[in-house]
Amino acid sequence: MARVPAPPIIFNETVPLGNERRTFISSRMFTPIFVPQVSVAFADNTNRTLRVSFWYTYSRIIADNVEPTGINLGQAYGGSAFLVGDGLEGRLNLNINAELPQGGYFAVSALNTDGFDHTLDSRIDIERIIVPELV
């Protein structure tokens, strides 16, 4: 099996204020995927009020204020179920190094407990796994 770099999955979204959770979903993965790392940048003055988690799910639609089902990538592979920050850290990376089967979707779920909307700037680095055909 070989791994081929692919464009990262990027979410630049706004998460509403007031204890709101929003989940953003990628397009479907049609080949097996390797994930070396995920990352998120927090805006200045976020003050650790935006909690971000990364998922691999088979659900295409996830309602607002509901945590996704599937594999929490940080919890399963990275040692932390979610990332929080206050903007001073810049971009926080979480090493994943996981192979995932085809057919799922990546989801980024963000819970905002602040009194202000916050911008979500996240990235999932991926490589496609090429499986040789048997002849």
C-alpha positions as CSV (number, residue, x, y, z in Angstrom):
1,M,0.0,0.0,0.0
2,A,1.2,3.5,-0.8
3,R,0.1,6.8,0.6
4,V,-0.4,9.8,-1.7
5,P,-0.7,13.4,-0.2
6,A,-4.1,14.9,-0.8
7,P,-5.4,18.5,-0.3
8,P,-6.2,19.2,3.3
9,I,-9.7,19.5,4.5
10,I,-10.2,23.0,5.8
11,F,-13.1,24.5,7.7
12,N,-13.3,28.3,8.1
13,E,-16.6,28.9,9.8
14,T,-18.3,30.9,12.5
15,V,-19.6,29.3,15.7
16,P,-22.5,31.3,17.3
17,L,-22.3,32.6,20.9
18,G,-24.2,31.2,23.9
19,N,-23.3,27.6,24.5
20,E,-23.9,26.6,20.9
21,R,-22.4,23.6,19.2
22,R,-21.9,23.6,15.4
23,T,-20.6,20.6,13.4
24,F,-19.1,21.0,9.9
25,I,-18.8,18.0,7.6
26,S,-16.5,17.2,4.7
27,S,-17.4,15.4,1.5
28,R,-17.4,11.6,1.6
29,M,-14.0,9.8,1.5
30,F,-14.0,7.3,-1.4
31,T,-10.7,5.7,-0.6
32,P,-9.0,4.7,2.6
33,I,-7.4,7.7,4.4
34,F,-4.3,8.3,6.5
35,V,-4.5,11.3,8.9
36,P,-1.1,12.5,10.1
37,Q,-2.5,15.5,12.1
38,V,-5.3,17.9,12.7
39,S,-4.9,21.5,13.7
40,V,-6.9,24.5,14.8
41,A,-6.1,28.2,15.2
42,F,-8.0,30.2,17.8
43,A,-8.6,33.9,17.5
44,D,-7.3,36.4,20.0
45,N,-9.4,36.7,23.1
46,T,-11.1,33.4,22.7
47,N,-10.1,32.8,26.3
48,R,-10.5,29.0,26.0
49,T,-14.3,29.3,25.4
50,L,-14.2,27.5,22.0
51,R,-13.8,23.7,22.3
52,V,-13.0,21.9,19.1
53,S,-13.1,18.1,18.4
54,F,-12.3,16.2,15.2
55,W,-14.3,13.2,14.1
56,Y,-14.6,10.4,11.5
57,T,-18.3,9.6,11.1
58,Y,-20.6,7.7,8.8
59,S,-23.4,10.3,9.4
60,R,-23.7,12.9,6.6
61,I,-26.1,15.0,8.6
62,I,-25.5,16.0,12.3
63,A,-28.0,18.3,14.0
64,D,-26.9,21.5,15.7
65,N,-26.1,21.1,19.4
66,V,-25.5,17.4,19.0
67,E,-22.0,15.8,19.3
68,P,-21.2,13.6,16.3
69,T,-21.1,9.9,16.5
70,G,-18.2,7.8,15.2
71,I,-14.5,8.1,16.0
72,N,-13.3,11.1,18.0
73,L,-9.9,11.3,16.4
74,G,-8.3,13.2,19.2
75,Q,-9.6,10.8,21.9
76,A,-8.8,7.6,19.9
77,Y,-5.4,8.5,18.5
78,G,-4.2,11.9,19.8
79,G,-4.5,11.8,23.5
80,S,-7.0,14.6,23.8
81,A,-10.7,14.5,23.0
82,F,-10.8,18.2,22.1
83,L,-8.6,21.3,21.8
84,V,-9.1,24.7,23.4
85,G,-7.1,27.9,23.2
86,D,-7.0,31.6,23.5
87,G,-5.2,32.9,20.4
88,L,-1.8,33.2,22.0
89,E,-0.7,29.7,21.0
90,G,-1.2,30.3,17.3
91,R,-2.1,27.0,15.6
92,L,-2.5,24.0,17.9
93,N,-1.6,20.6,16.3
94,L,-2.7,17.2,17.4
95,N,-0.8,14.2,15.9
96,I,-3.2,11.5,14.9
97,N,-1.3,9.0,12.6
98,A,-4.4,6.9,12.0
99,E,-5.6,4.9,9.0
100,L,-9.3,5.1,8.4
101,P,-11.6,3.1,6.1
102,Q,-13.3,4.5,3.0
103,G,-16.9,5.7,3.1
104,G,-16.9,8.1,6.0
105,Y,-16.9,11.8,6.5
106,F,-14.7,14.1,8.5
107,A,-16.5,16.3,11.0
108,V,-15.2,19.2,13.1
109,S,-17.5,20.0,16.0
110,A,-17.1,23.2,18.0
111,L,-18.8,24.3,21.2
112,N,-18.8,28.0,21.9
113,T,-19.5,28.9,25.6
114,D,-18.6,32.6,25.1
115,G,-20.9,35.6,24.8
116,F,-19.4,36.4,21.3
117,D,-19.4,34.5,18.0
118,H,-16.0,32.9,17.3
119,T,-14.3,32.0,14.1
120,L,-13.3,28.4,13.6
121,D,-10.1,27.9,11.5
122,S,-9.3,24.2,11.3
123,R,-7.4,21.8,9.1
124,I,-7.3,18.0,8.7
125,D,-4.2,16.8,6.8
126,I,-4.9,13.7,4.8
127,E,-3.2,11.2,2.5
128,R,-5.0,8.8,0.3
129,I,-4.1,5.1,0.7
130,I,-3.7,3.4,-2.6
131,V,-4.3,-0.3,-2.4
132,P,-2.8,-2.3,-5.3
133,E,-5.2,-4.4,-7.4
134,L,-4.8,-8.1,-7.4
135,V,-4.1,-9.5,-10.8
